[in-house]
């Protein structure tokens, strides 16, 4: 461990703690970009033409770029793609209910969380409020609710694989049946006036802070590292990216990856395509020149992957065995759940060599199809050559995941080398 690694991990921990929802993650990114003199643009306005550092927010997604003075209609892009969302529970309409003296919240499962890990955690309510005039703001409580386990005295088979009913067993308690109006309290936190019409996007979030653990403090335990590790690495890399190279460095942090990406702010939507076309418009690119630019570009799809689990080694490929501290993963799949091909592998190897970091190939065993990423989705929309990478975790989609600190620091260096070209 070096001081640089320690500082990187401390910065990542602060970023995660400040980002309980995609909307908060975007706000964290925006703070860093503004501090680095990026200008926020609105999709409703005409955009400036010429060199500069810019970003645009669409709901829980953000795209940022640094346009060099020498950029032309055929200048390629170097894009790091990530996603801001993580598995959680979203509050339904008319969420507050009571049962047996308890006040509870009716919630809907978002994405694919390991449900059992959310029991008996101190949870906050966080998200976005949208007012009648179209303005929006963020809200976050402290620890106010909990999904309680059933005592083992009342379920002697609890340790033999209890079945979790997603509707009956996952409703958090938020107080007694005299607790008062939860959404009313949130209106106060959001500064909403009585009678003002608002809409909410609210989810549950674990309140335990990220922590360094292990006999040598070599691990970071935290929530939402899938995929805030990549968002954090990407924004740091973009802020430090040079603007005198032969490419346009871009950060694209999408929402809704955990539910398929098919939304206006997801990788399957038009957000990135819209932004890149508007950049091309400002450069006077023809359709042919834009196509040439895309084919010369690269997209680095950065999303977390899996380390070999020591208690379940049979769940992993027999010859590709990613280890903690071995460097970021290069994710490969014959059925295109990951977009990496041979040319992409060569590019990634050169990036890691330039960054002075090692990398590890990851493939799924033939018996387990595994998940996918934004990579194939964005590549299909844009035709930009794409490589899938990311840090390896244990306990992915748990309320609290585990990573080796050297791996997240290496991801940060590799992302910086990639955007540097």
N, C-alpha and C positions, 0 to 999 in steps of 0.2 A: 504493500500500500504506500502511496505517495501522498504528499500534501495536496497535490493537484487532484487526485482521486477523491480524497476526503472532501475537498471543497466542492467538487462536482456533485458528490452524493448529497451533501448538505443542501445544495441548490435544488437538486431534484426533489428532495424531501419537502422543501418549502413549497415548491411548485405543486406537488401532489396534494399537500395539505390545503392549499388555497384553491383546489379544483375539485370540489365534490360532485360537480355536474359538468356536462359539456359546455354549458353557458359560462360557468365559472372558469373552465379551462381556456375558453376563447378570451375571456377578460384578462386572464393571466398572460396569455400570449400578447394581447394588445398592449398591456402595460410595458412589457419588455420591448415591443416594437416602437412604441412612442418614445421610450427612453433612448432608443437608438436612432431617433429622428426619422422614423417612418411616418408617412402621411396616410391617414385613414380616408378611404374613398367610399362613396355611396353608389350602389348599383343604379340608383335613380338619376344620377348626374352624369354629365359628360366628364370624361377623365382627361387629365393633363397629358400632353404629348411630349415625349422626351425622357431624358435620364431622370432617375430618382428612385426612392425607396417607398413602396406603397403596400397597403393591405386593405382587404375588404372582408366584412363579416356577413355571413348569411346564417342567421339563427345560431345553432351550435357548431358552426364550421367557420373556418377562417382560411383565406389564401393571401399570401404575402410574397413580394418579389422585389428584386433590386435590378433595375434596368440600366445597363451601362450606357455611357455616352456614345460608344461606337456600335451599338446594336443596330442591326439592319433587318430587313424583311425576312431573311433566311437564317438569322441567328438562332441556334438551338437553345432549348431550355434544359436545365438540370433541376428536376423536381424531386423533393422528398415528400412522400405521401404518408399520412398517419391517420389515426382516428381518435376522436375526443371522448367517445362514449365507452361505458363499461356496464356489465350486467348489474341490475339493481331491481328496485320495486318502485313503480310509479303510482301515485295517488289517483284513484278513480274519482269521477264526479260524485258529489254527495258522499264523500269518503268517510265522514265521521259516523260512527255507530256505537251502540252500547250492548253489553252482554254480561249478565251476572255481576253487575256492579262495576264493570270495567268500561272505560272509554277506549275505543279502538279505531283504527283506520283501515278502510277497505282499499287494498292495493292490488296492482296487476304486475305479474312477473315481466320484467324487461330483459330480453336476451336469454342467455343460458347460464345463470349463476349456479354454483354448487349450493343448493338451498340450505343444507344442514349447517353450513358455516355461518349463516346469518342469524341463527338462533342465539339468544342470550348475549347479543352485542348492544352496546350503547349507541343508538342511532339518532342522527339528525334528520331534519326535513330541509331540503334545499332545492333551488331551482330558479325559474324565471317567472316574473309577473309582467303581463302586458296590459297596459291601460287603454281606456277607450280612445285616447288621442293618438294611439300607435306607439307611444314611448314605452320602453321596457326597463326593468331593473332586476337586480338579483336579490335573493333572499336566502338566508341560511340560519337555522336555529342552532343552539347547542344540542347536547344529548337530551332528547325529549321522549324517545320511544324505544321499544324493545319487543322483539318477537320471542316469547317465552317458550322454553322447552317444557314438555310434560315430565313431571318427576318420575324417576324410574320405579318408585313404589306403585305408581298407577299404570305403568306399562313395563312389565318385566321383560318384554321382548325388545326393548328400545335398542339394545346393542346387537340385535340379530337382524338388522335391516328394516327399520321401521319405515312404513310408507307415508310420505308427506302428501297430504291433500292440498293442492295449490290454492284452493279457495278457503278452506276452513282453518288450516293450520298456520298460515303465514300472516295473519292479521296482527300488526303490532299493537301493543297497549300503549296509550299515550296519557293515561291518568285514570281516575275513577269516573263514574258516570256523572259526577258533578264538576268535571274538569273545565267546562266552558267550551266556547267555540274555538276550535283549533285554527280554522281558516281566518277567523276574526283576529286572532292573535298574530297570524302571519301578515294579515293586512296592515296591522300596526307596524310590524317590523319593516314592511316594504314602503311605509309612508303613504299608504292609500287612504284617501278620505272616506268617511262613511257614505255609503250610497254610490260610490264611484264604481263603474262597471270595469271589471278586470277579468283576464284569463290567466290560468296558471299552468305551468309545466313543472310539477313537483315530484321529487323522488326521495328515497331514503339513502342515507350515506353513513358509513361507519365513521365514528369520531375518534378512534384511536390513532394517534399520531404515528407517522413512519418511525421506525427504530432500527438502529444498527444492532445486529445480534451475531452470535457465533463466538467461539473461543478466541478468535482474533478480530472480532468485529468485521468479518469479511462478508457478511450478508446484510441486505436491506430487506426488512419486512414492511409491507405497506399495502394498502388497497389501491386498486385502479392502475397498477403498473402496466397492465394490458388495457390501454396502450399509451398512458401518459409518459412512459419512458421514451417513446418515440416522438411524441409531441415536444417534449422538453428538449431532446437532442436536436430536433429539427429547428426549433426557433433559435437556439444558441448558435447552430451552424449558419443559419441565414444571417443573423446579426453580424457574425464575423466573416461572412463571405465577401471576397473581393468583387469589385465592379469593373475591373479593367481586363477581364478575361473575354474569351470568345463565346460566352454563353450567358443566359439569363437565369440566375438562381431563384428557385421558387420553393416555398413551403405551402403544402396543401393539407390541412387538417380537417377531415370530414367528420360528420356525425353519422349515427345510425348504422355503423358497421356491424354491431352485434345483432341487428335484426334484418340484415340483408342488403343494406346500402341503397335501397330503391326509394329514395326520397329526394326532394330538391336540394337538401344539404348533405346528401350522402354521395359516395363515390359513383353510384349508378345514376345519379342525376346530372344535370348540365352545368353545375357550378364551375368546375375547373375548366371545362370546355368554353364556357362563356368568358371567363377571365382571360384565357389564352387568346381567344379570338379578338377580344377588345385590345389586348396588347398588340396583336398583329395589325389590327385596324390602325392603331396609332403609329405603327411603323410603315404603313402603306402597303402591306403585303397583299399580293394577289392570292387567289385560291391555290394556285400552283406553288407559289413561294411559301405559303403557310404549310402545305403538305411537305415540302422539302425540309422546312424547319422541324416539323414533328418527327420525321424519320431520322433526323440527325440528333434528336433529343434523347434523354434518358429519364426514366421515372424509377426512383428507388422507393419501393413499397415497404415501409418499415412497420412491422407489427410483431408482437411477442410470439415466441415459440416455446418448445418444450425441452427441458433438460431430461436426461434419463433419471427416472424415479428409482431410488435405491430399493424401495420395498415392492416395486412392480416392474422389474427389469424386462419381463416378458412382453410388456406393452410397447416396446420400442424396437426399432430396426436392429437386426443382429450385428451389422457392420458399421453403422453410423450412429455413434453414441456420444452426443454432446455432453460435455462435462462443465461443471461450474468453474468459472474463471478461464475458460478456454477461448473466449472471444464470442462476438456476435454470430448468429446463425445465418447460413445461406440456405434458403428454403426451396426445395426442389420437389416437384410432383409430376409424374407422367401424365396424369389426367387433368392437368392445368388448374388444380386448386391453388397452385402458386405459379407465377408467370415466368420464373427463371428459365433461361435456356443456356446453351454453351457460350454464346457471345456475352450474355449477361454475367455468367460465371467469371469469364476473363476480365470483364470490366470491374466486377466486385473485388477480384483478387488484386487488381492493380490499385484500386482505391485503398484497400486494407494495407497493402505494401507502402503506399505513400503515407498512410496514417501511422505506420509502425505498429499495427495490431494484427493478431491472428484471427481467423474465422473458422467456423465449423459447419460442415454440411449437415443439413437435417432433411430426412425423408420419413414419411409415415411407413410403418409396417404394412404389409399387404392385407392384413386382417382388420385394419382400422383405417377408415377413409380420412379421418382428420378434418380440420376446419379449413376455411379459405380466408382470403384477405381482400383488401381493396385492389390489389395488384391486377389480377385478371379482369376485374370489372373496369377499372380505369383504362387499362390497355386496350380493351375491346372498344371503348368509346372513342379513344383518341388515336389508336394505332402507334403510340409511342413505345419503343422498346422498354421493357420493364423487368426489374429484378426484385424478388421478394427476400427480405432479410429481417432481422430483429434480434432482441436479446432473448436468451433462454430463461424460463421461469420454472419453478415448482409451484403447484397449487393454482394454476391458471383458472380464473373465474371463481376462485374462492373470494370471500370477503377480504382476505388478506393474503397476498402472494409473496413469493420469496425470490430474490435475485442475488447474484454475486456482484459485489461492488465493482470489481475489475471489468465485468462485462458491460455494465451501463456506461462506465467511463470510456471504454473502448468504442461503444456505439457512438458516443458523442464525438470522439476523434474521427471515426470513419465518416460520419455524416458531414463533418466539417471538411474533410478531404474531398468528399464527393461534390459538395457545392462549390469548392474551390476549383474543381475541374482538373 
